[in-house]
C-alpha cells in the first residue's frame, strides 16, 4: 500500500460558525456535530473566527480509492503509530483515509510505516521534503 505525503502544513481548528471558511483551500475538511464545528485546513487559510487552533500538523493519505469492503486499513496504521507513541488525527473521506500527525513526529511516523512495509511516494526522510 502506498502513502502519499501532502506538501503543506495543516491546522486543526474549532470554529464558532461556517461563515469565514475559504472553500478554495485544496485541503479542507469540516466536521460538524451538535456540539462543535471542527475544521482542518492549510495554515494560510485559517478563518478569523476560530476559538481554538493548532497549526502543528502534517498529513499523508492512502493513495488511490479504497473500496468500502476493505477492512482494517486505518486500524493497522493507527496501531503501528500508537505502538510507537505517535498520536494521530484521522480523517476519512468517500475515497480514502488521511492521517495527520504532529509535525515533530511526521518523519518518524513515515519511517515506522515504511519499516512495516508501506511505501511512501517521493519523500526524502533526511530533509523532510518531497523530491
Number of C-alpha atoms within 10 A of each C-alpha: 10 14 22 18 22 15 12 15 17 26 21 23 22 21 23 14 13 15 10 14 19 14 11 8 13 10 13 16 15 16 11 13 7 5 6 12 16 21 22 24 26 20 18 12 19 22 19 10 15 19 10 11 17 13 18 15 24 23 23 18 19 21 18 13 11 15 10 9 6 7 10 9 13 17 10 12 17 19 13 16 20 13 10 12 11 18 17 20 15 14 17 12 10 9 12 17 19 20 21 25 23 20 16 12 18 21 20 16 24 21 16 18 19 14 10 11 11 16 18 20 13 12 18 12 13 7 9 10 13 13 8
